Amino acid sequence: MLFPSTVAGSLPKPSWLAEPNKLWPQWRLQGDELAAGKLDATLLAIKLQEDAGIDIVCDGEQSRQHFVHGFLEFVDGIDFAHKVEMGIRADRYKAMVPVVRGELKLKGRVHQAEARHARAHTARKLKITLPGPMTISDTIADAHYGDKIKMAMAFADLLNKEARALEADGIDVIQFDEPAFNVFMDEVSGWGIDALHRAIDGLTCTTAVHICYGYGIKANIDWKNSLGAEWKQYEKIFPALAKSRINQVSVECINSHVPLRLLSLLDGKDVLVGVIDVASDAIETPEQVAQMIGEVAKVVPKERIVACTNCGMAPMRREIAQAKLMALGQGAALARKKFG
């Protein structure tokens, strides 16, 4: 199938599960009710995607409060009780982050419950996302390793352990979210891709990396407004990603200033093309989605294009996200008719 559709990862959580319209929502349930609610929300996310015609569905990250911390909660050696303020993404904004105090070890499985639940309830290809090792190391304070790269590699080993287990659970696509790749350009080819390779070691399922300019929150929007008319940062990292062992690269395109010609630098990779803007409540039309796919098809082989969202939708209003999902599914179908 040409132009299969998928989402970058997160979807809004139901208001009965967590606070709505927030990037860091508080849970509204506790204990066994929370565990059951997370699985119910996962099924709802799958159903919304299937109804919208999304081909490669995701759990919507319904069981995680945050895309990074949802993994960190399952890691020993991390102190959540004494968080410190730290600048992240090269001090783009500050956050209260936990601290690594000792050797990092997994407490057990991280996403087994929602992955197996989703797998049992959809016949479509299923994707699960994990935070990338560079992004984790930029979202946590270190009081143990004394070396950012060493700590990132330790996280990569833990990610690999969970990723291998997810593949055994029947997951078709495992995606690593690396917004830090858009900040520390020189480090991507220096050690960031090596850390990713460590995280995907031994996997035979499809692997992906999601790179973006971030959620549609004010700090990110302000930063993007400072980057000029053309966002050419990807010139530094796309050639290295093209040589990597990662199968797919997810990039925002619609309403961004990324020159589409740069996508040709991802030669040999499937490109998850962001055709849905997560920083705007304006609902794309299927025609706009198809047009974006057609523009990308001028520089990326059609068989390499996957229609996607620019980034996660976690802080978005649910009715807006649902309408955007419909536009994504219908737009990809329209593109198949127009350009197939």
Secondary structure, 3 states (H helix, E strand, C coil): CCCCEECCCCCCCCCCCECCCCCCCCECCCHHHHHHHHHHHHHHHHHHHHHCCCCEEECCCCCCCCCCHHHHCCEEEEEEEEEEEEEECCCCEEEEEEEEEEEEEECCCCCHHHHHHHHHCCCCEEEEEEECHHHHHCCCEECCCCCHHHHHHHHHHHHHHHHHHHHHCCCCEEEEECHHHHCCHHHHHHHHHHHHHHHHCCCCCEEEEECCCCCCCHHHHHHHHCCCCCCCCHHHHHHHHHCCCCCEEEEECCCCCCCHHHHHHHCCCEEEEEEECCCCCCCCCHHHHHHHHHHHCCCCCHHHEEEEECCCCCCCCHHHHHHHHHHHHHHHHHHHHHHC
